[in-house]
């Protein structure tokens, strides 16, 4: 029986690095559209995770009377900062170097997080603390999805069978493992500073209802700007084919994850497996290179 504390595992940033010099633009062989469906993560995550850190810097003073949670928040912020940097590397050194310029779209995404979800409230009548609570709730909902998607990528052997690039898979699985590892933090912070179920419900839909649209629009942009595709556009049948092959999560998977989060008795520690995450980190080339595997402690 495992002695891992699923609610409070050690959360330590692993300052990993990736070399993109040998990673092809279409890193899933013969699957350019499916590649770009997943590549949407690289468009969203750098700005999104920098926003997480910005919001949590304001939130940390509110985490009073719980030194364990404060410690976990600091670990969470450190991991998220490394995630943002690592996915930015894909944009700068893998896509851009091979003729696909993501910057016009990532600039708009950056604007969305800085202005639509920034410190300036959309309506002045909303109290400052309530606006912060809502954003904390949005982060909790998004973090639920990043955890279950992290578990999905750890389990997705179909991508290996399809010949997916090992460096890209290491990035996605290292990131996914850390999302599983810190999956309880955002929810516990929300419960500590607010805890209102109605706000959690509303914040969840504000944060994730746009997800399918963003994936489709992002994939459409990447396909349109891909110098090798000559105007190919992602279609519903491309998505369905990727799901059938097991190289992209299904709508059923995403809906099931939403239903789990919206249960009143939900807690992230009941989802996913820290042991599976640690098992991957123990063999991850990037994590092992910096001694950041296993529990997150430096290896001897």
URRADA-V997218 format. One record per pair of residues at least 4 apart in sequence whose C-alpha atoms are under 8 Angstrom apart, sorted by the first residue. I is the first residue (numbers start at 0). GAP is how many residues later the second one is. D is the distance in whole Angstrom. If there is no record, write none. Layout:
# URRADA-V997218
I/GAP/D
I/GAP/D
This chain:
# URRADA-V997218
3/5/7
3/270/7
3/271/7
4/4/6
5/263/5
5/264/8
5/267/7
5/268/6
6/177/6
6/261/8
6/262/5
7/176/8
8/172/7
8/173/8
8/265/8
8/286/8
9/62/8
9/171/8
9/285/6
9/286/6
10/61/6
10/64/5
10/65/7
10/68/8
10/170/7
10/171/6
10/284/8
10/285/6
11/63/5
11/64/8
11/66/7
11/67/7
11/284/5
11/285/7
12/62/6
12/63/8
12/65/5
12/66/4
12/69/7
12/279/8
12/283/7
13/65/7
13/68/8
13/273/7
13/276/7
13/278/5
13/282/7
14/67/6
14/275/7
14/277/8
15/66/8
15/70/8
15/270/5
15/271/6
15/273/8
15/274/6
16/69/7
16/269/6
17/68/8
17/149/7
17/153/8
17/268/7
18/148/8
19/70/7
19/73/6
19/74/6
19/147/7
20/72/8
20/73/7
22/4/6
22/71/7
22/142/6
22/144/7
22/145/7
23/70/8
23/141/8
24/69/7
24/70/6
24/73/7
25/4/7
25/5/7
25/6/5
25/9/6
25/10/8
26/5/8
26/8/6
26/137/6
26/138/5
26/141/7
27/4/7
27/6/8
27/7/6
27/131/8
27/134/7
27/135/6
27/136/4
27/137/7
28/133/7
28/134/6
28/135/7
30/4/6
31/4/6
32/4/6
32/186/7
32/190/7
32/201/6
32/205/7
33/4/7
33/204/7
33/205/7
33/208/6
33/213/8
33/214/7
34/4/6
35/4/6
35/183/5
35/186/6
35/187/7
36/178/6
36/179/7
36/181/8
36/182/5
37/210/8
38/4/7
38/180/7
39/4/6
39/175/6
39/178/5
39/179/6
40/4/6
41/4/7
41/45/5
41/46/7
41/48/7
41/49/7
42/48/8
42/59/7
42/62/8
42/63/6
42/66/8
42/175/8
43/4/6
43/62/7
43/65/7
44/4/6
44/38/8
44/39/6
44/42/7
45/4/6
45/37/7
45/38/4
45/39/7
45/41/6
45/42/6
46/4/6
46/37/7
46/59/8
46/62/7
46/63/5
46/66/7
47/4/6
47/36/8
47/62/8
47/65/7
48/4/6
48/31/6
48/32/7
48/34/7
48/35/6
49/4/6
49/30/7
49/31/6
49/34/6
50/4/6
50/62/6
50/63/7
51/4/6
51/25/8
51/28/8
51/87/7
52/4/6
52/24/5
52/27/7
52/28/7
53/4/7
54/4/6
54/77/8
54/80/8
54/81/7
55/4/6
55/17/8
55/21/7
55/80/8
56/4/8
58/4/7
58/73/8
59/10/7
59/13/7
61/131/7
62/6/7
62/7/6
62/126/7
62/129/7
62/130/7
63/6/8
65/4/6
66/4/6
67/4/6
68/4/6
68/116/7
68/119/8
68/120/8
69/4/6
70/4/6
71/4/6
71/110/8
71/113/7
72/4/6
72/112/7
72/113/8
73/4/6
74/4/6
75/4/6
75/106/6
75/109/7
76/4/6
77/4/7
78/4/6
78/99/7
79/4/6
80/4/6
81/4/6
82/4/6
82/92/7
83/4/6
84/4/6
85/4/7
85/85/8
86/4/7
87/4/6
88/4/5
88/5/7
89/4/5
89/5/6
90/4/5
90/5/6
90/10/8
90/11/7
91/4/5
91/5/7
92/4/5
93/4/6
94/4/7
94/5/5
94/6/7
94/7/7
95/4/5
95/5/5
95/6/7
98/127/7
98/128/6
99/122/7
99/125/6
99/126/5
99/127/7
100/124/7
101/4/6
101/120/7
102/4/6
103/4/7
104/4/6
104/116/8
105/4/6
106/4/6
107/4/6
108/4/7
109/4/6
110/4/6
110/5/8
111/4/5
111/5/7
112/4/5
112/5/6
113/4/5
113/5/8
114/4/8
114/5/7
115/6/7
116/4/8
116/18/7
120/5/7
120/7/7
120/10/7
121/4/8
125/4/7
125/5/6
126/4/6
127/4/6
128/4/6
129/4/6
130/4/6
131/4/6
132/4/6
132/57/7
132/60/7
132/61/6
133/4/6
133/65/7
133/66/8
133/69/6
134/4/6
134/68/7
135/4/6
135/50/8
135/53/8
135/54/6
136/4/6
136/50/8
136/53/6
136/62/7
136/63/6
136/66/5
136/67/7
137/4/6
137/62/8
137/65/5
137/66/6
137/68/7
137/69/5
138/4/6
138/47/7
138/68/8
139/4/6
139/46/5
139/47/5
139/50/7
139/64/8
140/4/7
140/46/8
140/59/8
140/62/7
140/63/5
140/66/7
140/67/7
140/120/8
141/4/6
141/62/7
141/65/6
141/66/7
142/4/6
142/36/8
142/40/7
142/43/7
143/4/6
143/39/7
143/117/7
143/124/7
144/4/6
144/112/7
145/4/6
145/30/7
145/33/6
145/34/8
146/4/6
146/29/7
146/32/5
146/33/5
146/36/6
146/125/7
147/4/6
147/32/7
147/109/7
147/123/7
147/124/7
148/4/6
148/27/7
149/4/6
149/22/8
149/23/7
149/25/7
149/26/4
149/27/6
149/28/8
149/29/6
149/30/6
150/4/6
150/25/6
150/26/7
150/29/7
150/121/6
150/122/8
150/126/8
151/4/6
151/97/8
152/19/7
152/20/6
152/23/7
153/19/6
153/22/7
153/23/7
153/122/8
153/123/7
153/126/8
155/4/8
155/90/7
155/91/7
156/4/6
157/4/6
157/87/7
157/88/6
157/89/6
158/4/7
158/5/6
158/87/7
158/88/5
159/4/6
163/4/8
163/5/7
164/4/6
165/4/6
166/4/6
167/4/6
168/4/6
169/4/6
169/114/6
169/115/7
169/116/7
170/4/6
170/115/8
171/4/6
172/4/6
172/107/8
173/4/6
173/106/7
173/107/6
173/110/7
173/112/8
173/113/7
174/4/6
175/4/6
175/101/8
176/4/6
176/97/8
176/99/8
176/100/4
176/101/7
176/103/7
176/104/7
177/4/6
177/99/7
178/4/6
179/92/7
179/93/7
179/94/6
179/97/7
180/93/6
180/96/7
182/4/8
182/85/6
182/86/7
183/4/6
183/83/7
183/84/5
183/85/6
184/4/6
185/4/6
186/4/6
186/80/8
186/81/7
187/4/6
188/4/6
189/4/6
189/5/6
190/4/4
190/5/8
194/5/8
195/4/6
196/4/6
196/67/7
197/4/6
198/4/6
199/4/6
200/4/7
200/61/7
201/4/6
202/4/6
203/4/6
203/5/8
204/4/5
205/4/7
206/4/8
209/4/6
210/4/6
211/4/6
212/4/6
213/4/6
214/4/6
215/4/6
215/18/8
216/4/6
217/4/6
218/4/6
218/15/7
219/4/6
219/13/6
219/14/6
220/4/6
221/4/6
222/6/7
222/8/7
222/9/6
222/10/6
222/11/7
223/5/7
223/6/7
223/7/5
223/8/6
223/9/7
224/6/8
225/4/7
233/4/6
233/5/8
234/4/7
235/4/6
236/4/6
237/4/6
238/4/6
238/9/8
239/4/6
240/4/6
241/4/6
241/5/5
241/6/5
242/4/6
242/5/5
242/6/6
242/7/6
248/4/6
248/5/7
249/4/7
250/4/6
251/4/6
252/4/6
253/4/6
254/4/6
255/4/6
256/4/6
257/4/6
258/4/7
259/6/7
260/5/6
260/6/8
261/4/7
265/4/8
266/4/8
267/4/8
272/4/7
273/4/6
274/4/6
275/4/6
276/4/6
277/4/6
277/15/7
277/16/5
277/17/7
278/4/7
278/15/7
279/4/6
280/6/6
280/7/8
280/11/8
280/12/5
280/13/6
281/5/7
281/6/7
281/11/5
281/12/5
282/4/8
282/5/7
282/10/8
283/4/6
283/9/8
284/4/6
285/4/7
286/4/6
286/5/5
286/6/6
287/4/6
287/5/6
289/8/8
290/6/8
290/7/5
290/8/5
290/9/8
291/4/5
291/5/6
291/6/5
291/7/7
292/4/7
292/5/7
292/6/7
